Amino acid sequence: MRLLLIGAPGAGKGTQAQRLAERFGIAHISSGDLLRQHVRDQTALGRTIKSYVEAGDLVPDAVVMDMLRKPTVAATENGGYVLDGFPRTMPQALRAAQIGLELGITSDAVIYLTAPEEELVTRLLDRANRDGRPDDTLDVIRHRLAVYARETAPLVDYYRGRGILLELSTDRPEADVRADLRDGLEARGLVLAGGSQTVPDGTGASAGAKDR
Ligand code: AMP
């Protein structure tokens, strides 16, 4: 199963991606986590992108695409992935679609998580208290939301037009989000009624971990 997770900062991408990865035995690939790891490790890439990440600006498309290529291809050969935080711009989405076609690994579904803006800000400020991320200050949060609205929100219509968008509000009990997610994946033929992942060739045989 190959999934993309998009949504504003604070919409719950990390949480849902982790659950999906555990449930289906697929890799959780978070562009933000990988970039932050480079910054922490002070790699050459980390030094180049530090100022973008800390200011809440998007890292240049080519840098992110290069960084994600290897882990995504490896995960594809190993059951699939949930890509959390990618794509974030139309050029990223278009390039990813092109590469996917070339390699025969197009995405099965794009999960779009939503929550009201004030709820997003509240969640991110809570996370700041827990995790101390440098981009979780109020000013940077507001900037990231503006960047999201300008650069990433247009992807919603793009994926809706391709018929692979699954939209879910996370502003409600977790059990409801989880049930709708399972139903949405089932409706797209990606999950069997028992909760297992269908195999990529569509034979319907069980290939994934059991739904938990
Ligand atoms: P996240 O952890 O998804 O909130 O991402 C944290 C930061 O990493 C973002 O504010 C950007 O600076 C950078 N980032 C993550 N994913 C991408 C992407 N797909 N394109 C460009 N920048 C990204």
Boltz pocket constraint, residues with backbone or C-beta under 6 A from the ligand:
constraints:
  - pocket:
      binder: B
      contacts: [[A, 9], [A, 31], [A, 32], [A, 33], [A, 35], [A, 52], [A, 53], [A, 54], [A, 56], [A, 57], [A, 58], [A, 59], [A, 60], [A, 61], [A, 64], [A, 84], [A, 85], [A, 86], [A, 87], [A, 88], [A, 89], [A, 92], [A, 135], [A, 144]]
      max_distance: 6.0
